[in-house]
Amino acid sequence: MALDFKVALANLEGDEALLIELAGLFCDESAKYLLALKEAVAREDGKAIRAAAHSLKGAVSAFTAQGAFDAAAKLEKLAENGELAKVPEASAALEAEVEELRAALQGLSSSQRISDSTTVPPKRNRREP
Amino acid sequence: MKVLIADDDAVSRRLLQSALSDAGYQSIVAADGLQALCELEQPHGPRLAVLDWMMPNVDGLEVCRRIRKRVAGSSYVYIILLTSNETREEVVQGLEAGADDYLTKPFNVHELKARLRTGLRILELQDQVVSASETLRAQATHDSLTGLWNRAAILEFLENELARSLRGRHSLAAVMADLDHFKSINDTYGHLVGDVVLRDAAIRMQAAVRSYDSIGRYGGEEFLIVAPGCEIAEAGRLAERLRKAVGGKTIEIGSGVSLEVTVSLGVAATTGNASAEELLRAADNALYEAKRKGRNAVTLKPD
């Protein structure tokens, strides 16, 4: 499973509205990262591959999506070590993980947007530190 | 409390921002290391920072190093480094670059908040240390009874001003002031009344000097005024103002009793070619003359 909603939500302290907002952001940002990754792989540009994999790793970490995170970490390591021969396979695996996550998150954000037009969470009580 | 968030990934930024605003922090957001440095270098900029390690241009590690290289006196920034590479070497590298703490992505929001609270505690401790050392510095340079500079501080000021007057070829005056018959006030009314008189005379003289003059308690009932840019005649007028400020009005010592207190003053000036000792001796000799003339007087000792 690309995404465990319970785990993702628990890490956001149960803030569903935030999860939906992050999902929307992720769908936009990950499209850019994936594009950058594909171009970098085509150019066999190790540095750019590493940067794109790193960005994806950071973005998926918001959802504690372990599969996608591990795939990104693996690709980042390969690029860092200059093992470019293994990059296409690892890159494809990462793309698949990210696409799966995107699908899960897209469903979440669109279905919620229909039922609830506000995506901004109501502010909770705050305490100034 | 302001917290700087620096991460090139928009999703991570938003997550951090939301977690911090829930905890009551005011977050300031930067998308790369240069922006982060800009924010941290603002006056009254954030003192807590959560920095992503890998960022384009200037990375989190470099931000740590540059912040730690800042001049002493700027307030401490507590830095938490975010990393998704948790090898021991990298953690060590991050801490050596100047990070106070680190957090591994994917991070837990509770853990982030707890680590920020640790940072707050450290910053509070630093504030206490700074205010304690400021208090100590004030105590070390001021006379506790009158609030004027103490002997060591006013002498240091005199040395500095002498060097400046020599460089700038301008005049510098020293005025030595001594309360008249102070011993008999102490003997007649006691030391507590003596203290009231000293404090009152000090307040009056401080109000009478120019803003760029310095006045210190030189000894028991003796005061030294250092007047930069003052030639002998002008310093004489300053001394005359001081004399009138002290003697012009009686000093109330409580229970409806007032005392007539006067001061004698000796004035000397130099254009920087005299040593501090020579200038002080000249002012002291002039003071002696003023006392000899019958007190409540000003005497000038021409250069």
Contacts between the chains, C-beta under 8 A, distances in Angstrom:
chain1	res1	chain2	res2	distance
A	11	B	106	7.4
A	11	B	108	5.9
A	11	B	109	5.9
A	12	B	15	7.6
A	12	B	18	7.8
A	12	B	109	6.6
A	13	B	22	7.3
A	13	B	109	5.8
A	13	B	110	7.5
A	15	B	18	7.1
A	15	B	22	7.9
A	18	B	15	7.7
A	18	B	18	5.1
A	21	B	14	6.8
A	21	B	18	8.0
A	22	B	11	5.8
A	22	B	14	6.0
A	22	B	15	6.0
A	25	B	10	5.5
A	25	B	11	5.1
A	25	B	14	5.6
A	26	B	11	5.0
A	28	B	10	7.8
A	29	B	9	6.8
A	29	B	10	5.1
A	29	B	11	5.7
A	51	B	54	7.9
A	51	B	56	7.6
A	54	B	54	5.4
A	54	B	84	7.3
A	55	B	8	7.0
A	55	B	9	5.6
A	57	B	84	5.4
A	57	B	105	7.3
A	58	B	7	7.0
A	58	B	8	7.9
A	58	B	9	4.2
A	58	B	11	7.4
A	58	B	12	5.0
A	58	B	52	7.1
A	58	B	84	6.4
A	58	B	105	6.1
A	59	B	9	5.1
A	59	B	10	7.9
A	59	B	11	4.3
A	59	B	12	6.7
A	61	B	12	7.1
A	61	B	84	6.6
A	61	B	105	4.2
A	61	B	106	3.6
A	61	B	107	7.5
A	62	B	11	4.8
A	62	B	12	6.1
A	62	B	15	4.7
A	62	B	106	7.2
A	64	B	106	4.9
A	69	B	106	6.5
A	73	B	84	7.1
A	121	B	18	7.9
A	124	B	22	6.3
A	126	B	21	7.5
A	126	B	22	7.2
A	126	B	24	4.8
A	127	B	23	7.7
A	127	B	24	4.6
A	128	B	1	7.5
A	128	B	24	4.6
A	129	B	1	5.2
A	129	B	23	6.7
A	129	B	24	5.2
A	129	B	25	6.4
A	129	B	116	8.0
A	129	B	117	7.5
A	129	B	120	5.9
